[in-house]
Amino acid sequence: MKLTMKQVLADGAYDTNAIRALLDEQQTISEIPSKKNRQEIQPYDRDIYREREWFFNKVKNYRRLATR
């Protein structure tokens, strides 16, 4: 059975050592941008994170149309 890595997309508010350690234990890739006050900047895929932001923007726009 082939295992595939899972990705977790989250906002910068979830950039804590405890959450990152939990994700590492579960063998997932964390796509979480680092907070500005973090001493060691963690890498993340900006393109995937940008798509996450576009998705939420589209959902907000559709909600606005649906509730008119």
Phi and psi restraints in degrees (value plus and minus 20) as a CYANA .aco file:
   2 LYS   PHI    -110.1   -70.1
   2 LYS   PSI     107.1   147.1
   3 LEU   PHI    -112.2   -72.2
   3 LEU   PSI     117.7   157.7
   4 THR   PHI    -134.5   -94.5
   4 THR   PSI     126.2   166.2
   5 MET   PHI     -98.0   -58.0
   5 MET   PSI     120.3   160.3
   6 LYS   PHI    -122.5   -82.5
   6 LYS   PSI     131.1   171.1
   7 GLN   PHI    -132.9   -92.9
   7 GLN   PSI     123.6   163.6
   8 VAL   PHI    -137.8   -97.8
   8 VAL   PSI      99.5   139.5
   9 LEU   PHI    -120.7   -80.7
   9 LEU   PSI     104.4   144.4
  10 ALA   PHI    -165.5  -125.5
  10 ALA   PSI     142.3   182.3
  11 ASP   PHI     -94.1   -54.1
  11 ASP   PSI     143.8   183.8
  12 GLY   PHI     -82.2   -42.2
  12 GLY   PSI     -38.6     1.4
  13 ALA   PHI     -85.7   -45.7
  13 ALA   PSI     -41.2    -1.2
  14 TYR   PHI    -113.5   -73.5
  14 TYR   PSI      -3.9    36.1
  15 ASP   PHI    -105.5   -65.5
  15 ASP   PSI      58.8    98.8
  16 THR   PHI    -145.2  -105.2
  16 THR   PSI     135.9   175.9
  17 ASN   PHI     -83.5   -43.5
  17 ASN   PSI     -56.0   -16.0
  18 ALA   PHI     -85.7   -45.7
  18 ALA   PSI     -63.6   -23.6
  19 ILE   PHI     -87.7   -47.7
  19 ILE   PSI     -61.9   -21.9
  20 ARG   PHI     -84.5   -44.5
  20 ARG   PSI     -57.4   -17.4
  21 ALA   PHI     -86.0   -46.0
  21 ALA   PSI     -60.6   -20.6
  22 LEU   PHI     -82.2   -42.2
  22 LEU   PSI     -62.1   -22.1
  23 LEU   PHI     -87.0   -47.0
  23 LEU   PSI     -56.5   -16.5
  24 ASP   PHI     -85.4   -45.4
  24 ASP   PSI     -58.5   -18.5
  25 GLU   PHI     -83.2   -43.2
  25 GLU   PSI     -55.1   -15.1
  26 GLN   PHI    -107.4   -67.4
  26 GLN   PSI     -12.2    27.8
  27 GLN   PHI      35.4    75.4
  27 GLN   PSI      31.8    71.8
  28 THR   PHI    -137.8   -97.8
  28 THR   PSI     137.9   177.9
  29 ILE   PHI    -115.7   -75.7
  29 ILE   PSI     104.7   144.7
  30 SER   PHI    -116.2   -76.2
  30 SER   PSI     100.4   140.4
  31 GLU   PHI    -124.9   -84.9
  31 GLU   PSI      49.9    89.9
  32 ILE   PHI    -140.3  -100.3
  32 ILE   PSI     101.5   141.5
  33 PRO   PHI     -88.8   -48.8
  33 PRO   PSI     126.3   166.3
  34 SER   PHI     -95.5   -55.5
  34 SER   PSI     129.0   169.0
  35 LYS   PHI     -89.6   -49.6
  35 LYS   PSI     139.4   179.4
  36 LYS   PHI     -89.0   -49.0
  36 LYS   PSI     -46.3    -6.3
  37 ASN   PHI    -110.7   -70.7
  37 ASN   PSI     -16.7    23.3
  38 ARG   PHI     -93.7   -53.7
  38 ARG   PSI     111.5   151.5
  39 GLN   PHI     -91.4   -51.4
  39 GLN   PSI     -58.6   -18.6
  40 GLU   PHI    -130.6   -90.6
  40 GLU   PSI      86.8   126.8
  41 ILE   PHI     -91.5   -51.5
  41 ILE   PSI     108.3   148.3
  42 GLN   PHI    -112.3   -72.3
  42 GLN   PSI     116.0   156.0
  43 PRO   PHI     -93.8   -53.8
  43 PRO   PSI     130.1   170.1
  44 TYR   PHI    -172.4  -132.4
  44 TYR   PSI     140.1   180.1
  45 ASP   PHI    -104.5   -64.5
  45 ASP   PSI      89.7   129.7
  46 ARG   PHI     -86.4   -46.4
  46 ARG   PSI     -54.0   -14.0
  47 ASP   PHI     -85.7   -45.7
  47 ASP   PSI     -63.3   -23.3
  48 ILE   PHI     -86.1   -46.1
  48 ILE   PSI     -60.2   -20.2
  49 TYR   PHI     -86.5   -46.5
  49 TYR   PSI     -56.9   -16.9
  50 ARG   PHI     -84.0   -44.0
  50 ARG   PSI     -60.4   -20.4
  51 GLU   PHI     -83.0   -43.0
  51 GLU   PSI     -55.1   -15.1
  52 ARG   PHI     -82.1   -42.1
  52 ARG   PSI     -64.6   -24.6
  53 GLU   PHI     -85.3   -45.3
  53 GLU   PSI     -59.7   -19.7
  54 TRP   PHI     -83.9   -43.9
  54 TRP   PSI     -58.8   -18.8
  55 PHE   PHI     -80.0   -40.0
  55 PHE   PSI     -68.4   -28.4
  56 PHE   PHI     -85.5   -45.5
  56 PHE   PSI     -53.5   -13.5
  57 ASN   PHI     -85.1   -45.1
  57 ASN   PSI     -62.3   -22.3
  58 LYS   PHI     -84.6   -44.6
  58 LYS   PSI     -61.5   -21.5
  59 VAL   PHI     -82.2   -42.2
  59 VAL   PSI     -60.9   -20.9
  60 LYS   PHI     -83.9   -43.9
  60 LYS   PSI     -60.8   -20.8
  61 ASN   PHI     -86.3   -46.3
  61 ASN   PSI     -61.3   -21.3
  62 TYR   PHI     -85.9   -45.9
  62 TYR   PSI     -56.2   -16.2
  63 ARG   PHI     -84.1   -44.1
  63 ARG   PSI     -60.2   -20.2
  64 ARG   PHI     -82.7   -42.7
  64 ARG   PSI     -60.6   -20.6
  65 LEU   PHI     -89.6   -49.6
  65 LEU   PSI     -58.9   -18.9
  66 ALA   PHI     -89.7   -49.7
  66 ALA   PSI     -48.3    -8.3
  67 THR   PHI    -114.6   -74.6
  67 THR   PSI     -12.8    27.2
